[in-house]
Amino acid sequence: MERPSDLTAAWLSDALATPVTDFTFERIGTGQMSECYRVELTRASGNDGPSSVVLKVAATDPASRQTGLALGLYEREVRFYTDIAPNLGGGPVATCYSAGFDPETGTFHLLLGDAAPAVVGDELRGATTEQAMLALAELARLHAPAFGDASMAQADWLNRDAPMNQGLIATLYAGFLDRYGDRIAPEHREVCERLVGSFDAYLAAESAPDRLMGLVHGDYRLDNMLFGQPEADRPLTVVDWQTVTWGPAMTDVAYFLGCALPSDLRREHYDALLRAYHDALGADTRVSLDKVRDGVRRQSFFGVMMAIVSSMLVAQTERGDEMFMTMLSRHGDHVLDTGALDMLPDPSEAPAAQPLTPDPADEHAHAAGDEPLWSESWYFDFADPRQGIGGWVRLGLMPNENTTWVNALLCGPDMPTIALLDFENTGAIDLVLEAAEPLQTYTVTVRGRAQAYDDPSALLHGQPGRPVEAAMELTWTTVGVPYQYRITPRYEIPCAVSGTVTVDGREYALNAVPGQRDHSWGVRDWWSMDWVWSALHFDDGTHAHGVDLRIPGAPPIGIGYTQRRGEPLVELQGVRAEATFAGNDLPATTTITYTPGDLVATIDIRGHAPVLLTSPDGRISHFPRAWATVTTADGRTGVGWVEWNRNQSPR
């Protein structure tokens, strides 16, 4: 079941265990990651059953669907209804009649009981004290059976590594300040900066063995609550379980309390609200009221984090701005009222969050999603400044467009740019890739009839070159730590590259020259954003890989890593690239700053190897790539590759 148009009366009859003779459906809600439809049912007279149900399916937007799949949102919600909800003994959860999830394509469906007639909560308006008491009591009914549940604590799908760490939240907070800085009260700004500055240490402290763990909805707020009217099946229905996880047990209590009521009203009824939650845990609970209070205090920062992160990851709207400022104000007050700043750990008290590493199995191809722009990419590069040659190779599979991109380019200061390009899946280029030892050794062989360009900018304008023969037989050997990005299915590996390159009869022998390789999969829309990506290798053994990402309507996002020889990998909190371009659309100057460490790299381009990218719907992106020698403000030197994705189409 992928779309409401797939519904049939027979399927509904089976799912509901009652004859359905006809039905209609209409879209409800405005969700971005998924879509909900109310299905009005017609049944034969005399048959019992619901008069309407709600069908929830994955978003039609490819990028939203890929995000939902990559972050595990769809799997979590389906498995909440199938694996957890039946064991909770009721509570504010809709009946689930049918559920399904395909991990390869990201399609899912949930057929749920309709909460109507009900009133949707409003985060801006806030709750009445009666609604707040009800929401907390119903939350306790969910929590009580789950405290300390060993099966939930060990379920992989419920305990995924969090994509958020100090580096990423610092990047998002910089954009948050750019957008809202003049609207943030000084005391709330201090809360934000204290949290961001100690974020990794805070997360480590809250995951300590003595902390009470439990089921966490992850977005337990008024906008996800339907308050039932007298004819409804339940007094409260909580929706959107896509962020459900296992974590600090009082997260949802703190998040709800922090924003559901205006600060003055929360302060007036705070003790009574905590007691309402504690009383609803039941007489047999081992969780004391003091433990509830302490857990809420510790988790009061969750709402501050959500205000920062959520505002930077969704499209900006006037109502959204008002909501995020309301969230920050109320949650900031909650932190200050409970004295939670006093328990923030010193950043030096805990190690930084450990970087993610790829699975060796990810070296191979992945099952394709059904999104039009789903693709999988294997990329390799090298640079040999002694011989004045650098090159890159990329295999891109776009199965839903029935095409394959093969690119292999060579360039240098005293040679033309050599381009083997096949965007039409003609098979004219011989390419063989082999992961000889996963995550350690990879061999690439490519050969074919190439085009030579004395002016590499001609490649950005679809112009032909002169024919030459070209070949590469190279091996990439890992010399650093493979790094898995947190926010996208992609990993990068610094390498030493050896083998031979032949251009028009001239052979270059490479012996452990600097290079890197990466592998990514998922929806890739090159034409929806700009970026500057870099992979630099310094003479002292340091590697710096980063991307300065520019998404329309969002603040710049800088992610990546640096690694010194023999030292742990450090995830970046920011990457900022400043570039100028010549009249021929090729990059002229670029300076890149990597944070932390304030590594400032000046790029001296030695060879250009650009390509022109055209989307299936005709959008154009100029994709200059160049290898360069590099100098830093502290006197180091190195070499590496840089790419500038520059969209030419209006957006």
N, C-alpha and C positions, 0 to 999 in steps of 0.2 A: 504494500500500500504506500504509494508515493505522493499522490495528489488526491484531492477530494473527487476529482472526476473519475478516479479509479473505483469509487464506491459502487456497489450494486446492492439491490434489496436482498439478494441471497446472502451476500457476505455479511451484511448487517444482521440478518436473521440468525446466522450462525454465531456471530460474536455476542449478540445480546440474548441468545437462547429464547427468542420470542419471534413470531412471524412479523416481518416488516413487508408491507406491500408497496410502499412508495416513500420517497424522501426528497427534501430540498436542502440546500446548504447555502450559507453566507459567511463571508469573512468577518471575524470579530477580533478586536485588539489590534495593536500596531507593532508586534514583536519584530525584531530585525533578524535574530538567529533562527527563528522558526515561525510558523504560521498556524493560526487557530481558526477553525470553522465550526459554527453551530449547525448541527444537522437535525432538522425537524423531521420527525418520523410519522408515518401513517401505518397503523396496524389494523389488522382485521378486528372487528368488534368482538369483545369478550376476551381479548388477550391482554394480560397485564404486561407492564414494562414501562420504561421511561418514554416521555413524549418527545424528548430531545436529548442529544448527546453532543460532546465536543470532540472533534478530530484535530489532533495536533500533528504537524508534519514538518520536515526540514524546510528551510528557506529556499526559495527559488533562485535567489541571487547567488551566483557561484562563489564569490569571495566570502559571503556570510556563511554559506554551507561549509566551505573548507575550514573556516575558523571554528565553527561548531564541531566539526569532526576532529580537527587537530587538537583542540583543547579538551576533547573528551566530553563535551557538553551533552551530546545526543545520547551517548552510551550511558552516561550517569543518570539522566532522567528516566530512560527506559528501565534501567536496572533498579532504580529506586522503586518504581511501581511494581516490578516483577519480583525483586529479591527482598526488599525491605518493608514496604508498606503493608503487605499481608501479615507481617509479624508484629505490627505496632498496636494492634487492637483498637483501631479507630483513629480518632483525632481529626484534624482539619484537612483530610486528604480525600480527594475525589475517588470514587470507584473506578477501577480500570477494567474495561471489558476486553480489550485486545491491545497487544503491544508487539512491536517488532523493530529490529535494528540491523542494518547491514554495515559492518565495519569497513568494508571495502569501498562502498560508494557514499556513505554518509546518510543514506536514506533511512528514515525511521517513521513510525507512526504510533500514536497513542489514541485510543478511543476511550474517552473519560466521561464520567457522569457530569451532567450539566449542573452548575451551582445555582442557576437562576431559579427564582428571582433573588437577586443579590445586588448589593451596592458595593462598587469598587472603592477601596480606600484611596485617599489622596494625600501624598507625602507633603505637599505644600500647605494644604489646609490643616493637616494634622488630625489625630484621632481624638475622639471623646475619651474621657477617663474610663467609661464603660467598655468601649471598644478596646482600649489598651489592656484592661484587666482580662477581657476575653482572649485577646491574642496571646497574652503571656500564659494564661491557664492552659490554652490549647497547645501551646508550644511545650509546656511541661509534660503534657500527655504524650507527645512525641518523644521527648527526651528520656523519660523515666525508664522505658524498657530497653534503651540503647546504651545507657551509661556502662562503660567498661566492657562492651560486647566484644569478645575475642574474634569472632568471625568478621565483624565489620572492621576491626582494627587491622586485620590481615588481608582484607580484600584489596587486590591490586587496583581495581578500577576506582575504588573509593579513597585511595591513598597515593595519588599521583604526585610527582614532584611539582611544587608550585612554580609557575613561570616567573613570579615576582621575586626580585631580590633588591638589594640596596642600590646596585648600579642602575637597574631599570627604573625603579621608583624615583631615583634622583633625576634621571633624564626627564621623566614625565612631570616631576615637580617643577623643573625649570620652565617647561611649557605652561604649566598651571599658573606660575607667577607672571609670566608674560601676558597671559590672557586676563587674569583676575587680580593681579597684584594690588591695584588701587581700591579693590572692594574687600580686601581681607583685613580684619581688625588685627592690630599688633599682637594681642594676646593669642589669637588663633594662628597667626603666622609663626609665633614661637612654638606652638604645639606641633605644627607641621615640620618645622626645621629640626626640632628635637627628635621627632619620630624618624624622619628621613635619615638623619645623621647616625642613628643607632639601629637602623632597620634590621640588618642581619643579626646583630646581637639580640635584639628583641625577639625575633623569630626563634632563635636558638633557645632563649630562655623559656619561651612559651611552649616549646616542644619537649621540655625536660620531663623525665619519667614520673615526677611527683605531681604533674599537672593532671587535672581531671579531663579526660577525653570523652567525646561523644559525637553524636550525629549533628552535622551543621548544614542547614539549608544554604547558607552563604549569601542570601539576598532577602532576608526576612524583614520586609518593610511593607508599608501600607499599600503601595502600588501593586503588590503581589498578593493582596488579600481581598476576598469577596465575602462581605458580611451578609449572611443570609437573611432574607425577609421571612415573615411568619410561615409562608408556604414552602420554604426551602427545606431540603433534606438535612442540612447542617447549619449551625449558627455561623460557622466560619469555614471557608475553603481557602487553603494556601496553594498557590500555583507556582509554576516555573521552578522545578527542581533540578534544573540543568547544572547548577553549581554545587549540588550536594557533595559533601565530603566528610571525612573523619578528621576531627581537629579539636581544639580547645572548646570544651563543652558549653561555655557561657557566651560564645561568639554571637549567636543569634539573639540572646537576651540583651546583650550590650548594644548590638546594632539597632534593634527595635527601640529600646528605651532611649537611645541617644537622639533619635530623630522623630519618633512618632508623635511626640508632644512638644509644643513650644517650651523653651527652657524653664520659664517661670512655672508652668503647669507641671512639668516633670519634677521640679524641685519640691513642689507642694505635695505631690502624691508618691514620691520616690519610694519611701519605705513600704507603703501599702502595695505598690506595684511589685516590688521584690517579694513581699509576703504572698501575694496572689500566685506568683510563679512557684514559690517554694511549697505552698500548701497543696497545689495541684500535682506536685510530684508524688504525693501520697504519704500516708503515715509510716510506711515501711522504708522510706528513702534513707540512705546513708549519707546523703548530701545535706550538710547543715546550711542554715540561712547565712551564717558567716562565710561559708565557703562559696555560696552563690554570690554574695556581695563582693568578695575578693576576686572571683573569676570575672564578674562584670567589670570591675575596675580595671583589671588587666586587659580586657578585650575592648575597652572603650575606644582604643586607637583604631579598631577595625573600620569604623565609620569614617574617620579622617582619611585613612588609606583609600577607601572606596570613593570618596569625594574627589581625591586627586586622580586616581587611576581611571575611573569611569569617565570623568569629564574629558580626558585626553584621548579616549579610544572610541568615542561616538561622535557623530556629526553635531556641530554646534547649532543650537536653537535658542530662541529667547526663553522659552519655558525651561529648557535644559539648564541654561545659565542660572536662572532663578532657583531651580531645584538644587544644583550643586552648591551654590552659595548658602542656601538654607541648610543643606547637609553639613557643610563645614562649620557654620555658626553653631548649630545645635550640638553636633558631635564634639566640637572644640570646647564648648561649655561643659559638656558631660565629662570630658577628660579633666578639665580644671576643677570642676565641682567635686570629683572623687579623689583629687590629689594624685592622679595616675602618673603625672610627670615625675613624681618622686621615685617611682619604681622602674622607670626606664633604665636598662643596664647601660653601663659605659661601653662604647663600641669595642674597647680593648678586652672586654670580659669574655668574648666569644669569637671564634674564628668566623671569617666571612663564609657565606653560603658556598658550598662546593660546586664548582662548575659541572655542567652536565657533559657526559661523554656518550658518543654514539654506540649503538649495538653493532657488532661485526656483521650481523645478518642484514643490516641496512646498506651494506655495500652493493647489494644486488637490487634488481628492479622490484618495484612495489606495484600492487594491484591498483589500477587506475580508478579514480572517481569518475562520475559521469558528467562533471562540469565541463563546459566547452573549452575553457582555458586550463584544464588540468594538464600538467606537464611534469616530466622528470628530466633532470639535468645532471650530467657528469662533466666536470670542468677541470682542466689541467693547465698550468702555465710554468714557464721557466724564464730566467734571464741570465745571460752570460756577458757581463760587461767587458771582460778581457777580449773576447772575440767579437764583441759588438753585435750580438744577436739575441733576440728574445722571441718567445712564441707562446701561443695558447691554442688549446683544442677544446671543443665542446660538442657533446652529443646531447641533443634535446629531443625528447619524445613527446609528441602531442597526439595521443591516440584518438581522442574524440574529434580531432580535426583531420585524422587519417594522414598525418604528415610527420616527418622527422627532419630536424635541423642538424646539419653537420657543418661545423666551422673549424678550420685550422688555418692559423695565420702566423706569419713570421715577419720580423721587421728589425731595423737597426739604423744607426746614424749614417752608415756608409753603404746601405743597400736599399733596393726598393722594397715596398711592402708586398709580401707574397700572400695571396688569399686563395684558399680552397674553400669554396662556399657552395652548399647545396641546401636551399630552403624548400625545394619542391619534391623531395623524397625520390630523386631520380636514381640513386644508387651509383652515381658516377664516381664517388670517392670511396676508396677502400679504407675502412676503419675497423680496428679490432681492439677491444678493451678487455682486460683481464685482471681481476683482483687476485693476484698470485698468493698473497697472504693478507686476508682482510685487515684493514686499518693500518697495515704496515708496508706492503709493497704492491704497486699497481703498474702494469705495463700497457703502453699505448703504441699502436702501430697505425700510421695513416699515410696514404700515398694517393696521388692523383695528378691530373693536369690542372695547374693553378693559373691564376692571373697575377701579373706583376704590375705594380703601380708606382711610378715615380712620384706622383702626387697622391698620397693616401686619402685625402679628402674626397677624391672621386668615388670612393666606396660609399660615402654617405649620400651620394646622389645617383646611385645605380648605374654608374658608367663602367664600361668594360676596360680591362687592362690588356696586356700582351701575354700570350700563353707561355708558360714554363712548366717544367716537371718539378714536383716537390715531394719529399717523403720525410717522415720522422719515425724512428724506432727508439723509444725512450722508456725509462723506468723511473717512477716516482717512489722514493724510499722515505718513510716517515722519520723526521728528526725532532719533532716536538710532540705535544699532547693533542690528540684529536679533540676538537671542540664542537659540541652540539649547541646550537642556538636555542634559546628558551621560547621564543615567540613564533618560531616557524620551523617546520621539519627540514633542517639543513645542518650539515656539519662541514668543517674546514680542517685541513691538516697541513702544517708546514712540512716541506719535503726537501730532499736533495735529489737532483735530477741528473741521470747519466744516460748515455746512448749516443746516437748519431742523428744528425739532421742533414738532408741533402737538398740543395736548391740548384736546379739547372746544371747538374753535374758537379757542383762544389760541395764537399762534405765538411761538416763541422762535428768534431768529437767533443761531447760534453762529459765532464767528470765532476759529479757531485756539485753542480751549480745550484743556486737558490731557486726555489719554486714552491708551489703549493697546489693542492687539489681540493675540490669540494663536490658535494652531492646534495641535491635538494629535490623535493617532490611536493606536489600539491598544486593549488590554483596559483598561477603566475601571470599577472597582468602587468607587463612591462609598460603599458601605455596609460596606466592610471596614476603613476607617481614618478618622481625623479629621485635619483640618489647619486652619491659618490661612494664607491667601494674601493678598498685598498687592501693589499697584502704585501707588507714590507718586511725585509729581512736585513738585519744590521750586522756589521762586522763583528760585534761583540757577542753574537749569538742570540740577540733579542729578535722576536717576531712580533709584529703589530698588525693585526687584522681588524678592520672595522668598516662600518657603513654609516654614512650620514644620510638618513632617509627623510624624504620630503613628501608627505602625503597631503593633498589638498584639504584644507580645513582643519588640519591637526598641527601641533607644534613639531619642530624637527626632532627626530628620534635618532640617537647615536648609540649603537651597540657593537660589541665585538670583544676582543681580548688582546692583551699583551702577555708575552712570556719571555723571561730572561733565561739564559742557559742554566740549567740546574736548579731553577726556582719554580715555585708553583705558578700556574697560570692565573692571571688576574683579569676578571671580567671588567669591561669598561663601563663607566657611568655616562660617558659622553664622547661623541666624535663630531668634530666640526670641520668642514672643508670649505675653503675659500678659493674660488677658481675664476680665471678669466679665459675668454675664448677669442681666437683669431677670426678674421673675416671669413675664413674657409670652414668655420664651425668646428675646428679641432681645438682642443685645450691648449692654452699658451702657458699659463702659470697656475700652480695649485699649492696651497699650504694646508696641511691637515694637523689638527690638534687632537690628541688622545688624552682622555681623562679617566681615572686618576693618573698622576705622574706628570701631567702637563708636558707630555712628549709632543714637541712641535716639529713636524717633518716638512721640509721644503723639497718639492718634486722637480727634478730636472729631467724632462722627457728626452729619451734617447731614440725611441721608435714608436710610430703610430700604427695601430692595427684595428681600425674601426669597422663596424658593420651597420647596416641599415635594417631596422626591424619593422615589419609591416604586420599589423594584426589581421585576423580573418575578416574584420569589418572595415578595414582600410585605414585604421589609425597608424600614425608614423612615429617612430622614435629613433633619434640619432643615438648611437651607442658607441661613442669613442672609447677605445681602450689603448693604453700605452704602457710600455715598460720604461722605467726611469731609474736614474741614480738618485740617492736621497741623502740629504744632510739634515742634522738636527740642531736645535738651538744649543744643546750641550756638547756639540762637537763630534757626534757619532756620524758614521757614514754607512750606507747600505744600498740595496737595490730591491726592486719589486714592481708589481703591476698595480695600475689604478684604472677604474672604469667610471665613466660619467654617463648615466642614463638621462637623456634629455628629450622629453616628449615635445613633439612639434604640433600635435593636434590640439584644438581648443577643448577645454574640459569644463 
